[in-house]
Amino acid sequence: MERSVPTRASEEIDLYIRTMYSLLRSTARVRIRSLEEVHAGMNSSLHPLARQDQPDISSFIYANLRLPDCMPDVQVVLLGQSATVFDQFGYHHIEDWTEVFARARRRRCFFDGKRLLATYIASRSDIDDVIPMLTAYQIEWNKINHLLMNVTDEMLAWLALGKDQHLTEISDVLQISVEELRRLETIWGDQFIPMLQRIRDQTMDLEVQLFSGSLNEYRRATRYWWENIETGFPEILNRPVYFISSNTHSIPNLLTGFALTQQERLSNFLHTAGDEDLLAEWRDINHEETPSRPENFLYYILKKYQATPAGKDLLQAQDAFEQNNGVHRFPSEHAFDVEAQIIDLANLNPDTIDPRLSPETFAGSQSDWSFLQKSNALILNIDYPLGLAAYNLLVKIAEHTCPLLGIYIMGKAATLNGRRGDVMIPNVTYDEQSHNTYMYHNCFSADDVMPYLVFGTVLDNQKSVSVLGTYLQNARIMQVIYREGYTDIEMEAGPYLSAVYELFRPTRHPVDEIVNLYGVPFDLGILHYASDTPLTKGDNLGAGALSYFGVDSTYATSLAILRRIMQCEYDRVMEK
């Protein structure tokens, strides 16, 4: 087997990483311009047109969605693990700055309103993610700036008329397709024309500075994160725990069913919101003309409704409902953005739990939820972290919880042999962080997910690769990965498995080995749903979002995890 090749197959990427970290060792600010040549030279699969004059709109959109909207005003990006680190370097009270958000990346950022953006990082993986993203953003911004130099305000104003003729003229100037121009219009909305004017009138020359990139500071930030949870719910130290890495919505939605109690109000919202496609979908569901599940649709609509002025009150209502039904949320404070939830199984309300979790389906036709009243177990669900932060978090969690009954990892991935919306279940993972190949028994199979997946396919017995970063891949590496049978590409499973090794072995995880993880003393399951198909032309990581289509695979995998936990807890309680 051609082990460790996925990392070492590209000297260009190795050069990029070494250059990036050597520059960041500087105590002075580093210009992103210093990285543009090596960035373009690595021939990233996510940025294939980096060297060309033609803008790479997919890459530009990808970076736009994962950076805060204030980026046109930012001149310097400051990276640190916690508020304490920033304070040590003379940037006091940064959390009093304006907190800003990216639409497609969870990372706590604070903007001083002038030119400084302070960003919390949870591990080295955040650096591997942020720096290439900033570089791609600047490269593409300056390309568009150059092409728009001779475009007048009047010409840009034509775009507001929405006529195909004007769209074609501007797209020709930008050397892109009309479809790509419309994609920019979609993500910028009302700011479409002002953004084009801003890019035309301003070149970008970003600077970045890393404060204390030591491993110790990452550990300290992880400790801050855990102390926030332990202080808020000290019982977690003395009760059995099922650990889930997933998201902040699907697990509590399924266990509390709040959206299902609001069906009438959500239905009224659909009829007045003006989204004809969603309304048509809801009508088809009610008339059983589409296989979509009404529960999944209501969970999706609830989030959209809560984002409107009319639905704001449901945010507080949901919070109160969840607390009354055993769900406790712990947002991050003073460190990286990974929300945690503790769910007390004994306090769940059987009357509102999603009907697809019915105990009759896993404990026999005469069973009910009464076994939960005898349970002392908790679910610790965290918003899945980025890359190496997964290792730091699971090690810290395991240090303070005992017994750990199960570890379940769910997240997005790119697929090399499937389609968006498919679910991949691996039992082999190559980790680019440790260079280990982990082999393990995955407690899930296709049969656990398939009954709840309407639109996709479940592919079990797969091989996954946990990569360093989304930009740090190129065609050569993709070919090696695919040739060796690795079809599932993500960032967290490998670091989690490195932590799993240390949970039942007496040494730190090895490096560059084939590692046998069979026989772990707890339940272990990994599920990935496909959000990207990087080998498909025009459908790479920057091409779009899963939107409602992704709800199907998200809830299918969440149901599989919760059904597994309920089965394990039923067996554990009934054995007592």
JOLINSUL-V614553 format. One record per backbone hydrogen bond with DSSP energy under -0.5 kcal/mol. CO is the residue of the C=O (numbers start at 1). NH is the residue of the N-H. If there is no record, write none. Layout:
BEGIN
CO/NH + CO/NH
END
This chain:
BEGIN
1/3 + 2/5 + 4/7 + 4/8 + 5/9 + 7/10 + 9/11 + 10/14 + 11/15 + 12/16 + 13/17 + 14/18 + 15/19 + 16/20 + 17/21 + 18/22 + 19/23 + 20/24 + 21/25 + 23/26 + 30/208 + 31/34 + 32/35 + 32/36 + 33/36 + 35/39 + 36/40 + 37/41 + 38/42 + 39/42 + 39/44 + 40/43 + 43/475 + 44/47 + 47/50 + 49/52 + 55/57 + 56/60 + 57/61 + 58/62 + 59/63 + 60/64 + 61/65 + 62/66 + 63/66 + 64/67 + 65/104 + 68/71 + 69/72 + 70/73 + 70/74 + 71/74 + 75/207 + 76/78 + 76/117 + 77/209 + 78/119 + 79/211 + 80/121 + 82/86 + 83/87 + 84/88 + 85/89 + 86/91 + 87/90 + 90/92 + 91/94 + 93/96 + 94/97 + 97/99 + 98/111 + 100/109 + 101/69 + 105/102 + 105/107 + 108/120 + 109/100 + 110/118 + 111/98 + 115/75 + 115/76 + 116/112 + 117/78 + 118/110 + 119/80 + 123/126 + 123/127 + 124/128 + 125/129 + 126/130 + 127/131 + 129/133 + 130/134 + 131/135 + 132/136 + 133/137 + 134/138 + 135/139 + 136/140 + 137/141 + 138/142 + 139/143 + 140/144 + 141/145 + 142/146 + 143/147 + 144/148 + 146/149 + 148/151 + 150/152 + 152/156 + 153/157 + 154/158 + 155/159 + 156/159 + 157/160 + 158/161 + 158/163 + 159/162 + 163/167 + 164/168 + 165/169 + 166/170 + 167/171 + 168/172 + 169/173 + 170/174 + 171/175 + 171/176 + 172/175 + 174/55 + 177/181 + 178/182 + 179/183 + 180/184 + 181/185 + 182/186 + 183/187 + 184/188 + 185/189 + 188/191 + 189/192 + 191/195 + 192/196 + 193/197 + 194/198 + 195/199 + 196/200 + 197/201 + 198/202 + 199/202 + 206/32 + 206/33 + 207/77 + 208/30 + 209/79 + 209/211 + 210/212 + 214/218 + 215/219 + 216/220 + 217/221 + 218/222 + 219/223 + 220/224 + 221/225 + 222/226 + 223/227 + 224/228 + 225/229 + 226/229 + 226/230 + 227/231 + 228/232 + 229/233 + 233/236 + 234/237 + 235/238 + 240/378 + 241/243 + 241/405 + 241/406 + 242/380 + 243/408 + 244/246 + 244/382 + 245/410 + 246/384 + 249/253 + 250/254 + 251/255 + 252/256 + 253/257 + 254/354 + 257/260 + 257/261 + 258/261 + 258/262 + 259/262 + 260/263 + 262/266 + 263/267 + 264/268 + 265/269 + 266/270 + 267/271 + 268/272 + 269/272 + 269/273 + 270/274 + 274/276 + 275/279 + 276/280 + 277/281 + 278/282 + 279/283 + 280/284 + 281/285 + 282/286 + 283/287 + 284/289 + 284/290 + 285/288 + 293/297 + 294/298 + 295/299 + 296/300 + 297/301 + 298/302 + 299/303 + 300/304 + 301/305 + 302/306 + 303/307 + 304/307 + 305/308 + 305/311 + 308/311 + 309/312 + 311/314 + 312/315 + 312/316 + 313/317 + 314/318 + 315/319 + 316/320 + 317/321 + 318/322 + 319/323 + 320/324 + 321/325 + 322/325 + 322/327 + 323/326 + 326/328 + 326/344 + 328/342 + 330/340 + 334/83 + 336/338 + 339/383 + 340/330 + 341/343 + 341/381 + 342/328 + 342/344 + 343/345 + 343/379 + 344/347 + 345/348 + 348/350 + 349/352 + 349/353 + 354/357 + 355/358 + 358/361 + 359/362 + 359/363 + 360/364 + 364/367 + 368/371 + 369/372 + 370/373 + 371/374 + 372/375 + 377/345 + 378/242 + 378/380 + 379/343 + 379/381 + 380/244 + 381/341 + 382/246 + 382/384 + 385/387 + 386/389 + 387/390 + 388/391 + 388/392 + 389/393 + 390/394 + 391/395 + 392/396 + 393/397 + 394/398 + 395/399 + 396/400 + 397/400 + 397/401 + 403/241 + 403/405 + 405/523 + 406/243 + 407/525 + 408/245 + 408/410 + 409/527 + 411/529 + 413/531 + 413/532 + 414/489 + 419/422 + 422/530 + 423/459 + 424/426 + 424/528 + 425/461 + 425/462 + 427/440 + 428/464 + 429/431 + 429/438 + 430/432 + 430/466 + 431/435 + 434/512 + 436/431 + 436/438 + 437/515 + 438/429 + 439/517 + 440/442 + 441/443 + 445/448 + 445/449 + 446/449 + 446/450 + 447/451 + 449/452 + 449/453 + 450/453 + 452/454 + 457/423 + 457/459 + 458/460 + 459/425 + 462/427 + 462/428 + 463/487 + 463/488 + 464/430 + 465/467 + 465/490 + 466/432 + 471/473 + 473/45 + 473/46 + 474/478 + 475/479 + 476/480 + 477/481 + 478/482 + 479/483 + 480/484 + 481/486 + 482/485 + 485/487 + 487/416 + 487/489 + 488/465 + 488/490 + 489/414 + 490/467 + 492/496 + 493/497 + 494/498 + 495/499 + 496/500 + 497/501 + 498/502 + 499/503 + 500/503 + 500/504 + 501/504 + 501/505 + 513/437 + 513/515 + 515/439 + 515/517 + 517/520 + 523/407 + 524/443 + 525/409 + 527/411 + 528/424 + 529/413 + 530/421 + 532/415 + 533/536 + 535/537 + 536/539 + 539/533 + 540/543 + 546/549 + 546/550 + 547/550 + 548/551 + 548/552 + 549/552 + 549/553 + 550/554 + 551/555 + 552/556 + 553/557 + 554/558 + 555/559 + 556/560 + 557/561 + 558/562 + 559/563 + 560/564 + 561/565 + 562/566 + 563/567 + 564/568 + 565/569 + 566/570 + 567/571 + 568/572 + 569/573 + 570/574 + 571/575 + 572/576 + 573/576
END
